[in-house]
Amino acid sequence: MQAVSLAIVGGLTWLAIRAVDAVATGVIRLHPANVSTTWTRAGCRLRRACSRALRGSVFLWLDYRVALAPLRAELERVCKADRDWDGRVAILQVVETSERAIQVRVLVSSADAPRGWDLRCRVREALIDYLQRRDPDSLPRLRADIRERGRAAALRREDVAAAGA
């Protein structure tokens, strides 16, 4: 966390804190006799330090073959066209990898929680639709190489042939 602003108002010390990724903001009110914490945005009294804009994440599991640059461009296009995006944050990052796929985190911002929820749903749907239309191989798949070998496979084929006759 990073301290953004410190103010003394009416004998109380106010310390505004912003997380490194700007997801969480809040104010800690320090008083010699009573220390309390306010993490609500409504409780924020320092306008410069506490933005009312909310950030929200969308997570997608994708195949390693996904082209990230066109996906970032599509995210930007979708956000610019959406009435609930506040124009501040639209980021796409690979945040996890496994032997089968990568996980992409999309971070977007909006003016408030209801708009943020709707924005995240529309961004998720738009990116999935884009990938289905433009780059279907980028969607994750479970791949298996199944081969029948030896005498057991030959016996199974004979059983199938006999059952069909």
Long-range contacts (C-beta under 8 A, 24 or more apart in sequence): 4-46, 4-48, 4-49, 5-46, 5-48, 5-49, 7-46, 9-45, 14-45, 14-46, 16-44, 16-46, 16-49, 16-50, 18-49, 18-50, 21-55, 21-107, 22-51, 22-55, 22-89, 23-55, 23-107, 25-49, 25-50, 25-51, 26-50, 52-111, 52-112, 53-86, 53-88, 53-89, 53-109, 53-110, 53-111, 54-109, 54-110, 54-111, 54-112, 54-113, 54-116, 55-89, 55-107, 55-108, 55-109, 55-116, 56-107, 56-108, 56-109, 56-110, 56-116, 56-117, 56-119, 56-120, 57-105, 57-106, 57-107, 57-120, 58-105, 58-106, 58-108, 58-120, 58-123, 58-124, 58-127, 59-95, 59-103, 59-104, 59-105, 59-106, 60-103, 60-104, 60-106, 60-124, 60-127, 60-128, 61-101, 61-102, 61-103, 61-104, 61-140, 62-101, 62-102, 62-103, 62-104, 62-131, 62-138, 62-139, 62-140, 63-101, 63-102, 63-137, 63-138, 63-139, 63-140, 63-141, 64-101, 64-102, 65-135, 65-137, 65-138, 66-102, 66-104, 66-131, 66-135, 66-138, 67-135, 67-138, 68-92, 68-94, 68-104, 70-134, 70-135, 71-104, 71-127, 71-130, 71-131, 71-138, 74-126, 74-127, 74-130, 75-106, 75-123, 75-127, 78-122, 78-123, 78-126, 78-127, 79-108, 79-119, 79-123, 82-119, 82-122, 82-123, 84-110, 84-111, 84-115, 84-116, 84-118, 84-119, 84-122, 85-109, 85-110, 85-119, 86-110, 86-111, 100-140, 100-142, 101-140
